[in-house]
Amino acid sequence: MRSEAPAGASEPLAADAQPSRSTDLRELYTRYGGSVYGRCHYLLKNHAKAEDAMQDVFAKALDHAGGFRGESSPMTWLMTIATNHCLNLLRAERAPWHAQFAAHETGRASRQADGAGPHLFENREAVRQALSRVDPETQAVAIHYYVDEMTLEEVAAAVGRSVPTVRKRLETFAALSGEELSS
């Protein structure tokens, strides 16, 4: 006897068609993209952020397709990824470091617009003096950030670490070098 799914219910993929690298991502995107976007927009309350988050959700789904056990529908799986991703984004926005680094980046951008400002040489010299007090990886992070004036994302890519790790290295470095770098 064959049981029929109720009309409108999300059909789980067949066992041999579980999401994987071989699954046509376009099908999942076409089928569930609107729902994933809706969840992201509901949580983030911003169109652009929701679009970015939706893309991130499908990228994560593609990367972790092997983790899909088929215990729920693909839509449930994608909605769980979307919810967790958006909640993590919201938590990161409220983190205390976020406001500090945003203010620092704003000040840094205005100094660059003013022709690097009169304190650029002093800041670079303070960095050089403080470098001897930290490990080589923190030295590389500080040089890329303060001397090369790279963004956090660029530094993370250059040293092969995550942005939070780079941020921690900079916090450690700033604490060791004192107030010299904040002026």
C-alpha positions in Angstrom: 0.0 0.0 0.0 1.4 3.4 -1.0 1.0 6.4 1.2 0.6 9.8 -0.4 2.2 13.0 0.9 -0.3 15.7 1.8 -0.6 18.4 -0.9 1.9 21.2 -0.4 4.1 19.2 2.0 7.8 19.3 1.3 9.0 16.1 -0.1 12.2 14.7 1.2 14.7 13.8 -1.5 15.0 10.1 -2.3 17.7 8.2 -0.4 19.8 8.1 -3.6 19.3 11.8 -4.2 20.4 13.3 -0.8 22.1 16.7 -1.1 25.7 16.2 -2.0 28.3 17.7 -4.2 26.7 15.7 -7.1 23.2 17.1 -6.3 22.2 19.9 -8.6 22.4 22.9 -6.3 20.3 24.8 -8.8 17.4 22.5 -8.0 17.7 23.1 -4.3 18.1 26.8 -4.9 15.1 27.0 -7.2 13.0 24.9 -4.9 13.8 26.4 -1.5 15.6 29.7 -2.2 12.5 31.8 -1.6 11.8 30.1 1.7 15.5 30.5 2.8 15.5 34.1 1.8 12.2 34.7 3.7 13.7 33.2 6.9 16.8 35.3 6.5 14.9 38.5 5.9 12.6 37.8 8.8 15.5 37.4 11.2 17.9 40.1 9.8 15.2 42.7 8.8 17.4 43.9 5.9 17.1 43.0 2.2 20.8 43.1 1.4 21.9 41.2 4.5 19.2 38.6 3.8 20.4 38.1 0.2 24.0 37.7 1.4 22.9 35.3 4.2 20.9 33.3 1.7 23.9 32.8 -0.5 26.0 31.8 2.6 23.3 29.3 3.6 23.5 27.6 0.2 27.3 27.6 0.2 27.2 26.0 3.7 24.7 23.4 2.5 26.9 22.6 -0.4 30.0 22.3 1.8 28.2 20.1 4.4 25.9 18.1 2.1 27.5 14.9 3.5 26.0 15.8 6.9 22.5 15.6 5.6 21.1 12.4 7.1 17.7 12.4 5.4 15.9 12.5 8.8 14.1 15.6 7.7 13.2 17.2 4.4 15.8 19.3 2.6 13.7 22.4 3.3 13.9 21.7 7.1 17.6 21.1 6.8 18.2 24.4 4.9 15.9 26.4 7.2 17.9 25.1 10.2 21.1 26.2 8.5 19.5 29.6 7.7 18.3 30.2 11.2 21.6 29.3 12.8 23.5 31.4 10.3 21.3 34.5 10.8 21.4 34.2 14.6 25.2 34.0 14.5 25.3 37.1 12.4 23.0 38.9 14.8 25.2 37.8 17.8 28.3 39.0 16.0 26.7 42.4 15.4 26.1 42.8 19.2 29.5 41.6 20.3 31.5 44.3 22.2 34.4 44.2 19.8 32.2 45.0 16.8 31.6 48.6 17.9 35.3 49.1 18.8 36.6 47.9 15.5 34.0 49.7 13.5 35.0 53.0 15.2 38.7 52.2 14.6 38.1 51.4 10.9 36.1 54.7 10.6 38.9 56.7 12.1 41.4 54.8 10.0 39.5 55.6 6.8 39.3 59.3 7.6 43.0 59.4 8.3 43.7 57.8 4.9 41.4 60.3 3.2 43.4 63.1 4.9 46.6 61.9 3.3 47.5 59.4 6.0 47.6 62.0 8.7 50.6 63.3 10.8 50.5 60.3 13.2 51.2 57.7 10.5 55.0 57.7 11.1 54.6 57.7 14.8 52.1 54.8 14.7 54.5 52.8 12.5 57.4 53.5 14.8 55.3 52.4 17.8 54.4 49.2 15.9 58.1 48.4 15.2 59.1 48.9 18.9 56.2 46.7 20.1 56.9 44.0 17.6 59.8 42.6 19.6 57.4 41.7 22.5 55.1 39.4 20.5 55.3 36.0 18.7 56.0 35.9 14.9 52.4 35.4 13.9 51.2 38.4 15.9 54.1 40.4 14.4 52.8 39.5 10.9 49.2 40.4 11.8 50.3 43.8 13.3 52.5 44.6 10.3 49.8 43.8 7.8 47.2 45.8 9.7 49.1 48.8 11.0 51.9 49.2 8.4 50.4 47.8 5.3 47.0 49.1 6.3 45.2 46.0 5.3 41.6 45.3 6.4 40.9 42.5 8.9 39.7 40.3 6.1 42.9 40.9 4.0 45.1 40.2 7.0 43.2 37.0 7.7 43.7 35.8 4.1 47.4 36.8 4.2 48.2 34.9 7.3 45.8 32.0 6.8 43.7 32.6 9.9 40.1 33.5 10.6 39.1 37.1 11.1 38.3 36.5 14.8 41.8 35.1 15.3 43.3 38.1 13.6 41.2 40.4 15.8 42.4 38.6 19.0 46.0 38.9 17.8 45.5 42.7 17.3 43.9 43.0 20.7 46.8 41.3 22.3 49.3 43.4 20.4 47.4 46.6 21.2 47.3 45.7 24.9 51.1 45.1 24.9 51.9 48.3 23.0 49.6 50.4 25.3 48.0 53.6 24.3 50.7 54.5 21.7 48.7 53.1 18.8 45.4 54.6 19.8 46.5 58.2 19.1 
